[in-house]
């Protein structure tokens, strides 16, 4: 069980997050919705250890990941919204930063990297990859070490339908193996993937159940 | 978890990908700076005809002979140029004035010299000190002193002949006059004309004992190292905040990221510098670069260069790294670095001798990283040559190499720490 409790974050007098709390069970996908600038990315940054919160806990099996960075690094995979890959290098060289040669051979043969079909473009430089390839490679890098929780910041924005479906297939696979995900999103398809959704508005997290009424959702976000 | 070594290797791989383009740029910049250096060192721009010289005279003001010398110098100042004579009581004052650019040169007239003239033995040379910034003055002074010598001889001859006439008029017999006058004439003419070394010339150098070629070869070598940051700016392109965050989320924080990137960047710069040095040496040995210039570039300026240049390369790499980390956007990076480098190089005396600037500017120029690098190189130069030449040629203050290495280390630490701080801020927001 993953528990986020009372996370707050201020930038000066501006309170971005006010006591954000929720839980994530194994195999669950949590969707965080919100307008631009609502604090979704800040929340994910705090959970990923990139920013320090002003208060709160982020516990997994009773251990506070905000204080134990080594455990956090092992437990979490953070996938930023933008492409984080090193442009000059090809897929292989990017992966080598994360995996040993042996691990890479194994993963490409019949592991998670095979599942992401990264073996198909190992020698392609990042600068010549499609958006889908970059995202798959990013996920492949982030998943090093078999984390239990993925933090995804708008994972399929700017991807075409085919690429999105490939990514969603992988999410389903990860979920079915007991992995959990927290997704910051605007995409309806992703919302439909989620077991639970929350709307972040004025720094406060509100539970939300998507019933297919897009106008209602837009109204809440506004 | 990402390890430091893995990230460093990735940075080295980036360097390898970028290296061909960087090397081409480096060679182009090296050729341009080399051409400027060649032009400066071999320039005839210091036309003595166009300059007005201030000459210092050091010696006893009360001495008649010295007063006569000064008068002669002033009176022989013909239309080719003008000399301002400034008298100093002691050599330290004259040397300080020379360093500050208040005089172009000074002549040291010792008591021994005056006594030897008075005794007509005339076996002591004048000591003449000049900066090589006014190279022409050395030749001009030689001509002038030769003129003075000729005038002295002619005037003395006239005086002796007048004495002979007076003695005849006074009724002295020829047997008494002729041998004495002949002896006096021979003695005086012999004393003056037999000398091929009317004065000994010493170049105190443009700044603290460096000659023009030495000064500009050091300054242009350093400027070349500065400009190398432009050549390797591609190392900083394509880097993204998302990458920093992605890597931080897996345990490699800002400090380790910067250290790995800086180390790779520095090694790349050092490789380019060493490669250039290698080719300069080769070309010098093959006499494609004239031996004198080859020596200046390959040996004199960058003494024991392969090792000694590391301190400067690491300083300029750290400074470049900090600027490129601080400033965002390709054009902004170029502009910021260019303006800063030109300004710092100018103030630190890379384009004009430091002594041309006001005291305050000289002090600022000296403490800037560019100034520290210059003093370090200057110190290496003196250390290398102190055993080869007389101490008289090595003017200026003592430069402690360990002290300057320490200052360089502090600068490097500040730049790297600053880069870490900036990276940390980028990661957080």
Interface residues (C-beta under 8 A of the other chain):
Chain A: X45 X48 X49 X50 X51 X69 X70 X73 X74 X76 X78 X79 X80 X81 X82 X83 X84 X85 X86 X87 X88 X89 X93 X94 X96 X97 X98 X138 X141 X142 X144 X145
Chain B: X1 X2 X6 X7 X9 X10 X13 X14 X17 X18 X238 X240 X241 X242 X243 X245 X246 X247 X248 X249 X250 X251 X427 X428 X429
